[in-house]
Amino acid sequence: MASKRISVSMNRVEGDLEVRTEIKGGVVTDAWCSGTMFRGFERLLVGRGSYDGLVITPRVCGICSTSHLVAASGALDMITGARVPPDAIRIRNIAQIAEHIQSDIRHYVLMFAVDFTNRSYKGQALFEEAVARYEPFKGSSVVDAIRETKRVLEIIAIIGGQWPHSSFMVPGGVASIPNKSDLLQCSLLLRQYRAWYEQRILGCSIERWQEVKSSNGLDEWIEERQEHRESELGFYLRFARSAGLDKTGRGTASFLSFGSLERPEGTTVGTSGTKTLIPAGFARAGGINGFDQDKVSEHVASSWYVDYEGGRHPFSGETQPYATGKENDKYSWAKAPRYEGHSVETGPLAEMVIAGNELIADLIRKEGPSACVRELARLIRPAGLIPAMEGWITETNGGGKYYADPGNVPDGKGFGLTQASRGALGHWVKIKDRVIQHYQIITPSAWNFSPRDSGGSRGPVEEALVGTKVRDPQNPIELEHIVRSFDPCLVCTVH
């Protein structure tokens, strides 16, 4: 049986992603993810002042710039030995959550659900409603999501001066001091966003949604009230299941979270005795283990960089572009991050697997990882983050202590790890004579959209595509659903 190769360029989000697949008998038998643009942030940071990463790295991405600032400031906190005051930790967390809860909804409405309007679904009973909701620039959900997510971003502007590309986090805390009026304004904006999220996205209160603990409970929730069925979440589940998204896009079934949102001293938010609201961990074959950053490595066997043997830890990593030679082996500007040598998925689904979310665990147990459950995790993540954000705004003391001077930046090395909107983000930094000597960044899309490693193992998205049935190679919507369920951001990947 003859095989056929098709290539799909996906530029709906920042950066250029090319996905090539080999199809035989209407089924994907192999796949390659290629980042087609080189940016070079890791190289341009070397030789600059020790604080310059706080200004430059948030510009790696216009969507998750706050998370890059969290990672950059966290690395300098480690190098300087800074003791960040509790209220400064709260402010950092509030800003990062605001970025997450707008990104999750924008991704679903503007990037993912728009594919429900694809011509291949014209025969579907829900097609006309999908067009009314998600048609680009016109759909009711599109207009609504843009308006409401824009408002919640004002919180970052109030406490950080601007969004995106703010630089208000510094080693030792934050450089801005919100007063009581600022915090009241943030609280009002969040209250308005919560009301909209509950009404439009969930169709119920956050408290009611958090009672859904199983796949059977999810089915009961959909049928419980019309508001549930007609919400964005209810419509998504009905359409995704009818399109078969619950049976495609499995991936590696290995998950990674760096953990994030540090719990400050004295907080009542989160689980007592834990360090972070979002736990760190590595899940594989049904087991969940602790996370150790020493087990992170990057491979370049399939990447357009000068070769080195095997994988290297980021403190030993190199970014030396090499776009010629071994043309048959190298096919992406993305490196191939691995954890304990494994190709791993990161993002909201990974966070919920590692946190032991009962609904997600039950869905995976019955159906396995899929494009459907992956996007579901992203759509419901704000239901867990909004209450935490409310709690930290309430706990923050307007006019309190937000900075503890750590002194000059000494020679040394450090890393800053967090969970950006798309998953595990890390900055590894070396400083000498107050100058950056080494800077390596591993982003969420680098994990998910990595090429093959030194052992030939596919990246998570490549693996997720294999086995997919494609009805029309000229309109491979099945592949696009899977790829977009990982929420690609290639400008981060090809740093």
C-alpha positions as CSV (number, residue, x, y, z in Angstrom):
1,M,0.0,0.0,0.0
2,A,1.5,3.4,-1.1
3,S,2.2,6.0,1.6
4,K,1.7,9.7,1.2
5,R,3.3,12.6,3.0
6,I,1.5,15.8,3.8
7,S,2.7,19.0,5.4
8,V,0.6,21.4,7.4
9,S,1.8,24.9,8.5
10,M,0.1,26.1,11.6
11,N,0.6,29.8,12.3
12,R,-2.5,30.7,14.4
13,V,-0.4,31.3,17.5
14,E,3.0,33.0,17.7
15,G,5.7,31.5,15.6
16,D,6.0,29.1,12.7
17,L,5.2,25.4,13.1
18,E,5.3,22.9,10.3
19,V,4.0,19.4,10.9
20,R,4.9,16.7,8.4
21,T,3.1,13.3,8.5
22,E,3.4,10.1,6.6
23,I,0.0,8.5,5.9
24,K,-0.6,5.0,4.8
25,G,-4.1,3.6,4.3
26,G,-5.6,6.8,5.6
27,V,-3.7,6.5,9.0
28,V,-0.7,8.5,10.2
29,T,2.3,6.1,10.4
30,D,5.0,8.8,11.3
31,A,5.2,12.5,12.1
32,W,7.8,15.3,12.4
33,C,7.3,18.6,14.1
34,S,9.5,21.4,12.9
35,G,10.1,24.9,14.3
36,T,11.1,26.8,11.2
37,M,12.4,30.1,12.7
38,F,15.5,30.8,14.9
39,R,15.4,33.6,17.4
40,G,18.5,33.2,19.5
41,F,17.6,34.6,22.9
42,E,20.0,32.3,24.7
43,R,22.9,33.7,22.7
44,L,22.0,37.4,22.9
45,L,21.8,37.3,26.7
46,V,25.4,36.2,27.1
47,G,27.6,39.1,28.0
48,R,24.8,41.3,29.2
49,G,24.3,42.7,32.8
50,S,23.1,40.2,35.4
51,Y,19.7,42.0,35.6
52,D,19.1,42.2,31.8
53,G,17.3,38.8,31.8
54,L,14.5,40.5,33.7
55,V,13.8,42.8,30.8
56,I,14.8,40.6,27.8
57,T,13.3,37.2,28.6
58,P,9.7,38.4,29.1
59,R,10.0,39.3,25.4
60,V,10.6,35.7,24.5
61,C,6.8,35.4,24.4
62,G,3.9,37.9,24.1
63,I,1.5,35.4,25.7
64,C,3.3,34.1,28.8
65,S,5.8,37.0,29.4
66,T,4.9,37.1,33.1
67,S,5.9,33.4,33.6
68,H,9.3,34.2,31.9
69,L,9.7,37.0,34.4
70,V,8.8,34.7,37.3
71,A,11.5,32.2,36.0
72,A,14.1,34.9,35.4
73,S,13.6,36.5,38.8
74,G,13.6,33.1,40.5
75,A,17.0,32.3,39.1
76,L,18.4,35.5,40.5
77,D,16.7,34.9,43.8
78,M,18.6,31.6,44.0
79,I,21.9,33.2,43.0
80,T,21.6,36.1,45.5
81,G,20.1,34.0,48.3
82,A,17.2,36.5,48.4
83,R,14.4,36.0,51.0
84,V,11.3,37.3,49.2
85,P,8.7,38.8,51.5
86,P,5.3,36.9,51.7
87,D,3.3,39.8,50.1
88,A,5.8,40.0,47.2
89,I,5.2,36.3,46.6
90,R,1.5,36.9,46.6
91,I,1.8,39.7,44.1
92,R,3.9,37.5,41.8
93,N,1.3,34.7,42.1
94,I,-1.6,37.1,41.4
95,A,0.0,38.4,38.2
96,Q,0.9,34.9,36.9
97,I,-2.6,33.5,37.6
98,A,-4.2,36.5,35.8
99,E,-2.0,35.6,32.8
100,H,-3.1,31.9,33.0
101,I,-6.8,32.5,33.2
102,Q,-6.9,34.8,30.2
103,S,-4.6,32.6,28.1
104,D,-6.7,29.4,28.8
105,I,-9.9,31.0,27.6
106,R,-8.4,32.8,24.7
107,H,-6.7,29.6,23.5
108,Y,-9.9,27.6,23.6
109,V,-12.2,30.2,21.9
110,L,-9.7,31.9,19.5
111,M,-7.3,29.1,18.6
112,F,-8.9,25.7,19.2
113,A,-12.7,25.9,18.9
114,V,-12.4,27.8,15.6
115,D,-11.6,24.5,14.0
116,F,-15.2,23.4,14.8
117,T,-16.2,25.7,12.0
118,N,-14.2,23.7,9.5
119,R,-16.1,22.6,6.4
120,S,-15.6,19.0,7.2
121,Y,-18.2,19.4,10.0
122,K,-21.0,20.8,7.8
123,G,-23.0,17.6,8.3
124,Q,-22.7,17.8,12.1
125,A,-25.9,18.7,14.0
126,L,-23.9,21.3,16.0
127,F,-22.1,22.9,13.1
128,E,-24.3,26.0,12.7
129,E,-24.1,26.7,16.4
130,A,-20.3,26.3,16.2
131,V,-20.2,28.9,13.5
132,A,-22.4,31.3,15.4
133,R,-20.1,30.9,18.4
134,Y,-16.6,30.7,16.9
135,E,-16.5,32.2,13.5
136,P,-13.3,34.4,13.5
137,F,-14.0,38.1,14.3
138,K,-17.7,37.5,14.3
139,G,-18.7,34.7,16.6
140,S,-20.5,35.6,19.8
141,S,-18.0,33.7,21.9
142,V,-15.1,35.3,20.1
143,V,-16.3,38.8,20.8
144,D,-17.2,38.0,24.4
145,A,-13.9,36.3,25.2
146,I,-11.7,39.1,23.8
147,R,-13.6,41.7,25.8
148,E,-13.6,39.8,29.1
149,T,-10.0,38.4,29.0
150,K,-8.8,41.9,28.2
151,R,-10.3,43.2,31.5
152,V,-8.6,40.6,33.7
153,L,-5.2,41.5,32.2
154,E,-5.7,45.0,33.7
155,I,-4.8,43.3,37.1
156,I,-1.2,42.8,35.8
157,A,-1.1,46.4,34.6
158,I,-2.2,47.7,38.0
159,I,0.4,45.7,40.0
160,G,3.1,45.5,37.4
161,G,2.8,48.6,35.2
162,Q,2.1,46.9,31.9
163,W,1.2,43.7,30.1
164,P,2.8,42.0,28.2
165,H,6.6,42.3,28.8
166,S,6.4,43.7,32.3
167,S,9.6,43.7,34.4
168,F,8.4,44.5,37.9
169,M,9.7,41.3,39.5
170,V,13.3,41.6,40.8
171,P,15.5,39.5,43.0
172,G,14.2,40.0,46.5
173,G,10.6,40.8,45.6
174,V,8.8,43.2,43.4
175,A,9.6,46.8,42.4
176,S,6.0,48.1,42.7
177,I,4.0,48.6,45.9
178,P,0.3,48.3,45.5
179,N,-1.9,50.3,47.9
180,K,-5.3,49.3,49.2
181,S,-7.0,51.1,46.3
182,D,-5.0,49.0,43.8
183,L,-5.9,45.8,45.6
184,L,-9.6,46.7,45.7
185,Q,-9.5,47.4,42.0
186,C,-7.9,44.1,41.3
187,S,-10.5,42.4,43.5
188,L,-13.3,44.0,41.6
189,L,-11.9,43.1,38.2
190,L,-11.4,39.5,39.3
191,R,-15.0,39.3,40.8
192,Q,-16.3,40.5,37.4
193,Y,-14.2,37.9,35.6
194,R,-15.3,35.1,37.9
195,A,-19.0,36.0,37.3
196,W,-18.5,35.9,33.6
197,Y,-16.4,32.6,33.7
198,E,-19.1,31.0,35.8
199,Q,-22.0,32.2,33.6
200,R,-20.5,31.8,30.1
201,I,-17.8,29.2,30.4
202,L,-19.1,26.8,33.1
203,G,-22.8,27.6,33.2
204,C,-22.6,27.1,37.0
205,S,-20.8,28.2,40.0
206,I,-17.1,27.2,40.5
207,E,-18.3,25.4,43.7
208,R,-20.8,23.3,41.7
209,W,-18.2,22.4,39.1
210,Q,-15.7,21.3,41.7
211,E,-18.2,18.6,42.8
212,V,-17.7,16.8,39.4
213,K,-15.3,14.0,40.3
214,S,-15.8,11.3,37.7
215,S,-16.8,10.7,34.1
216,N,-20.2,9.6,35.2
217,G,-20.5,12.8,37.2
218,L,-19.5,14.8,34.2
219,D,-22.3,13.1,32.1
220,E,-24.8,13.9,34.9
221,W,-23.6,17.5,35.1
222,I,-24.2,18.0,31.3
223,E,-27.8,16.8,31.6
224,E,-28.5,18.5,34.9
225,R,-29.4,21.9,33.6
226,Q,-29.8,23.6,30.2
227,E,-27.2,26.2,31.4
228,H,-24.6,23.5,31.7
229,R,-25.3,22.1,28.2
230,E,-25.3,25.6,26.6
231,S,-22.2,26.8,28.3
232,E,-18.9,26.9,26.5
233,L,-17.8,23.8,28.5
234,G,-21.0,22.0,27.8
235,F,-20.9,22.8,24.1
236,Y,-17.3,21.8,23.9
237,L,-17.9,18.4,25.4
238,R,-20.8,17.7,23.1
239,F,-19.0,18.7,20.0
240,A,-15.7,17.2,20.9
241,R,-17.2,13.8,21.6
242,S,-19.3,13.9,18.4
243,A,-16.1,14.6,16.5
244,G,-14.3,11.7,18.1
245,L,-11.7,13.9,19.9
246,D,-12.0,11.6,23.0
247,K,-10.4,8.8,21.0
248,T,-7.4,10.5,19.3
249,G,-4.2,12.2,20.3
250,R,-2.9,10.0,23.1
251,G,0.7,11.0,23.0
252,T,3.4,9.6,25.3
253,A,1.2,9.2,28.4
254,S,4.1,10.6,30.4
255,F,3.6,13.9,32.2
256,L,5.9,16.6,33.8
257,S,5.2,19.6,36.0
258,F,7.9,21.9,37.5
259,G,5.4,23.1,40.1
260,S,4.5,26.8,40.6
261,L,2.8,29.5,42.6
262,E,4.8,29.3,45.8
263,R,2.7,29.3,49.0
264,P,4.0,32.3,51.1
265,E,4.4,32.1,54.8
266,G,1.1,32.5,56.6
267,T,-1.2,31.7,53.7
268,T,-4.4,29.8,53.9
269,V,-4.5,29.2,50.1
270,G,-3.7,25.7,49.0
271,T,-2.9,22.6,51.0
272,S,-1.1,23.0,54.3
273,G,2.5,21.6,54.3
274,T,3.0,22.0,50.5
275,K,5.5,24.4,49.0
276,T,3.5,25.3,45.8
277,L,-0.1,25.5,44.8
278,I,0.6,23.5,41.6
279,P,2.7,20.5,42.6
280,A,5.9,19.4,40.8
281,G,6.2,15.8,39.7
282,F,6.7,13.2,36.9
283,A,4.0,10.8,36.0
284,R,4.6,7.7,34.0
285,A,2.8,4.3,33.7
286,G,0.3,5.3,36.3
287,G,2.8,6.2,39.0
288,I,3.6,9.8,40.2
289,N,7.1,10.6,41.3
290,G,8.9,13.6,42.7
291,F,10.7,16.0,40.4
292,D,14.4,16.6,40.3
293,Q,15.8,19.3,38.0
294,D,19.1,17.4,37.7
295,K,17.3,14.8,35.6
296,V,16.4,17.4,32.8
297,S,18.4,17.2,29.6
298,E,18.3,18.6,26.1
299,H,19.2,16.8,22.9
300,V,20.2,18.3,19.5
301,A,20.5,15.2,17.3
302,S,17.5,16.3,15.2
303,S,17.9,20.1,15.8
304,W,19.8,22.6,13.7
305,Y,22.6,23.1,16.2
306,V,26.2,21.9,16.5
307,D,26.1,18.3,17.7
308,Y,27.0,17.0,21.1
309,E,26.7,13.4,22.3
310,G,23.4,12.4,24.0
311,G,21.6,14.9,26.1
312,R,23.0,17.7,28.3
313,H,21.7,19.4,31.4
314,P,20.9,23.0,30.8
315,F,23.8,24.2,32.9
316,S,26.0,22.4,30.3
317,G,23.9,23.1,27.3
318,E,24.9,24.9,24.2
319,T,23.0,26.9,21.5
320,Q,25.3,27.0,18.5
321,P,23.2,27.2,15.3
322,Y,24.2,24.8,12.5
323,A,21.8,24.7,9.6
324,T,23.8,22.6,7.2
325,G,25.0,19.0,7.3
326,K,23.0,16.0,8.3
327,E,20.1,17.4,6.5
328,N,18.2,14.1,6.6
329,D,18.5,13.9,10.4
330,K,18.0,17.5,11.5
331,Y,14.7,19.1,10.9
332,S,13.8,21.7,13.6
333,W,15.2,24.8,15.4
334,A,13.6,23.3,18.5
335,K,15.8,21.2,20.8
336,A,14.5,18.0,22.4
337,P,14.1,18.3,26.2
338,R,13.8,15.0,28.0
339,Y,13.2,14.0,31.7
340,E,15.1,10.9,32.9
341,G,15.5,10.3,29.1
342,H,11.8,10.2,28.5
343,S,9.7,12.3,26.1
344,V,7.1,14.0,28.3
345,E,4.0,16.1,27.9
346,T,3.5,19.2,29.9
347,G,0.7,21.7,30.4
348,P,-2.7,21.9,32.2
349,L,-3.4,18.1,31.7
350,A,0.0,17.2,33.1
351,E,-0.6,19.5,36.1
352,M,-3.9,17.9,36.9
353,V,-2.6,14.3,36.5
354,I,0.2,15.1,38.9
355,A,-2.1,16.9,41.3
356,G,-4.4,13.9,41.4
357,N,-7.5,15.6,39.9
358,E,-10.2,13.0,40.3
359,L,-12.2,13.8,37.2
360,I,-9.1,13.9,34.9
361,A,-7.8,10.7,36.5
362,D,-11.1,8.9,35.8
363,L,-11.3,10.1,32.2
364,I,-7.8,9.0,31.5
365,R,-8.4,5.7,33.2
366,K,-11.5,5.0,31.0
367,E,-10.4,6.6,27.7
368,G,-6.7,7.3,28.0
369,P,-5.1,10.7,27.3
370,S,-6.7,12.4,24.3
371,A,-7.1,15.7,22.5
372,C,-10.5,16.0,24.2
373,V,-9.3,15.6,27.8
374,R,-6.2,17.7,27.1
375,E,-8.3,20.7,26.0
376,L,-10.8,20.1,28.8
377,A,-8.1,20.4,31.4
378,R,-7.2,23.8,29.9
379,L,-10.8,25.0,29.9
380,I,-11.4,24.1,33.5
381,R,-8.1,25.2,35.0
382,P,-9.3,28.7,35.9
383,A,-11.9,27.1,38.2
384,G,-9.1,26.1,40.5
385,L,-6.9,29.2,40.0
386,I,-9.6,31.9,40.5
387,P,-10.3,31.0,44.1
388,A,-6.6,30.9,44.9
389,M,-6.1,34.3,43.3
390,E,-9.0,35.7,45.3
391,G,-7.5,34.4,48.5
392,W,-4.1,36.0,47.8
393,I,-5.6,39.3,46.9
394,T,-7.5,39.3,50.3
395,E,-4.3,38.3,52.2
396,T,-2.1,40.9,50.7
397,N,-1.5,43.9,52.9
398,G,-1.7,47.1,50.9
399,G,1.5,49.2,51.6
400,G,3.2,46.2,53.2
401,K,6.7,44.9,52.6
402,Y,7.3,43.9,49.0
403,Y,11.1,43.9,48.7
404,A,14.1,42.7,50.7
405,D,17.4,43.9,49.3
406,P,19.6,40.9,48.4
407,G,22.7,43.0,47.7
408,N,24.8,42.8,44.6
409,V,24.5,39.8,42.4
410,P,27.5,37.5,43.2
411,D,29.2,35.0,41.0
412,G,27.2,31.8,40.9
413,K,24.5,29.8,39.1
414,G,20.8,29.4,39.7
415,F,17.6,28.3,38.1
416,G,14.1,29.5,38.1
417,L,11.3,27.0,37.4
418,T,7.6,27.5,37.1
419,Q,4.5,26.4,35.2
420,A,3.7,28.8,32.4
421,S,0.3,28.7,30.7
422,R,1.5,25.9,28.4
423,G,3.5,24.0,31.0
424,A,7.0,23.5,32.4
425,L,9.3,26.6,32.0
426,G,12.8,26.8,33.2
427,H,15.7,29.3,33.1
428,W,19.2,28.2,34.0
429,V,21.7,31.0,34.6
430,K,25.4,31.6,35.4
431,I,26.7,35.0,36.5
432,K,30.3,36.1,36.7
433,D,31.5,39.6,37.5
434,R,27.9,40.8,37.3
435,V,27.6,39.6,33.7
436,I,25.6,36.8,32.3
437,Q,28.0,34.0,31.3
438,H,25.4,31.3,30.4
439,Y,21.6,31.3,29.9
440,Q,19.5,28.4,28.8
441,I,15.7,28.3,28.6
442,I,13.4,25.3,28.2
443,T,9.9,26.2,27.4
444,P,6.6,24.2,27.5
445,S,6.3,24.1,23.7
446,A,9.9,22.9,23.5
447,W,8.9,19.8,25.6
448,N,5.7,19.2,23.6
449,F,6.9,20.0,20.1
450,S,10.3,18.6,20.4
451,P,11.9,16.7,17.5
452,R,13.4,13.2,17.9
453,D,16.2,12.8,20.5
454,S,19.5,11.1,20.3
455,G,17.8,7.7,20.7
456,G,15.3,8.4,18.0
457,S,12.3,8.8,20.3
458,R,9.6,11.1,19.0
459,G,8.5,14.2,20.8
460,P,5.0,14.2,22.5
461,V,3.1,15.8,19.6
462,E,4.8,13.6,17.0
463,E,3.8,10.6,19.1
464,A,0.3,11.8,19.5
465,L,-0.2,12.1,15.8
466,V,0.8,8.5,15.0
467,G,-2.2,6.3,14.5
468,T,-4.6,9.1,13.6
469,K,-7.1,8.4,10.9
470,V,-7.2,11.2,8.3
471,R,-10.4,11.4,6.2
472,D,-9.2,14.1,3.8
473,P,-5.5,14.7,3.3
474,Q,-6.4,18.0,1.7
475,N,-8.1,19.1,4.8
476,P,-6.5,17.2,7.7
477,I,-8.6,18.7,10.5
478,E,-8.0,15.6,12.7
479,L,-4.3,16.5,12.8
480,E,-5.0,20.2,13.6
481,H,-7.2,19.3,16.6
482,I,-4.4,17.2,18.1
483,V,-1.7,19.7,17.5
484,R,-3.8,22.6,18.9
485,S,-4.8,20.6,21.9
486,F,-1.2,21.1,23.0
487,D,-1.5,24.9,22.5
488,P,1.7,25.5,20.4
489,C,3.7,28.6,20.9
490,L,6.7,28.4,18.6
491,V,8.4,31.7,19.4
492,C,9.1,30.3,22.8
493,T,10.3,27.0,21.4
494,V,13.0,28.3,19.0
495,H,14.6,30.7,21.5
